[in-house]
Amino acid sequence: MIGTGFLKRIRRDENGATLTEFGFVAPVLILMVMGIFDMAHSQYTSALVNGAMQKSGRDLTLESAGSRQDDIDQAVIDQVQNVVPDSATVTLEKLSHFDFSDIGEAEEWTDEGTLDGICNNNEVYVDANGNGQWDSNRGTSGIGGARDAVLYTAVVTYPRLFPMAGLAGLPENVELRASTVLRNQPFDEQDRSTETGNCP
């Protein structure tokens, strides 16, 4: 039978208290350290992607860019892959527009009859990108022609470097997006021709 003296001695004994306290604090501390490194890596990668996009965007505005698109794209991909895991994906998209004010805008249409803000009921629209259908973004895929404003976007997706996503309630993958907008050099006249169509 355990005596009361022994129980009092155990109660006063502080040996191992620091280890026990550290056991409570350690998970939070480790999660914070991993979070700081994860955030720092994401910020560094984002800055690198933005820098690569600025350089490549300027290269795409040159008259000779049409024959060098693959090399320009590969330069962006190579720079990004230097700092992200091998399983990362880099998606590049180029959308050309007649002017800067067209970027992110829907194709124009006459909202007649129902005035519901939807291109429907055989309403007439301007097919700015020439693909035969109404689009909520009037940009044309590719770098376009002379004087066109080009939106060049990179989307980088890669798994987190540290196994902390579940603990911190974060998604398993990091997704970074960078864009640049530049106008092509005026080496020719802009193509101002457009067609019209009817909304479904």
QUIJO-V933433 format. One line per field, one symbol per residue. phi: phi as a letter, one per 20 degrees, with the letter a starting at -180 (. if undefined). psi: psi as a letter, one per 20 degrees, with the letter a starting at -180 (. if undefined). burial: b if it has 9 or more other ideal C-beta (glycine too) atoms within 8 Angstrom, else e. Layout:
BEGIN
phi->???
psi->???
burial->???
END
This chain:
BEGIN
phi->.eeffffffffefdfnffffffffeggfffffffffffffffffffffffffffffffffeffefgedgfffffffffffffcdffefdcddcccecfbgfefmefffbeeemflemcfblmfeceefemenbfcfcefdfoemcgmfededcccdcbfgfdfcgffemdffdecdcccbcbeffeeaefedfcddbdff
psi->pprhgghhgghipjpjhggghhhhhgggggggghgghgggggggggggggghhgghgghiiqhjhhijgghgghggggggihirqhjqpopppppqqhrhiipjqqqqqonrehljjpoakkqpqomhjkjjqpqiojqppaibbpiqppooppoppqqqhqmighhjkqqhqpoqpqqqpqpqqmirqqojpqrrapq.
burial->eeeeeebeeeeeeeeeeeeeeeeeeeeeeebeebbebbeebbebbbebbbbbbbbbbebbbeeebeebbeebbebbbebbbeebeeebebebbbbbbeeeebbeebbebebeeeeeeebbeebebbbbbeeeebbeebbbeebbbbbbbbbbbbbbbbebeeebbeeeeeeeebebebbbbbbbbeeeebeeeeeebebe
END
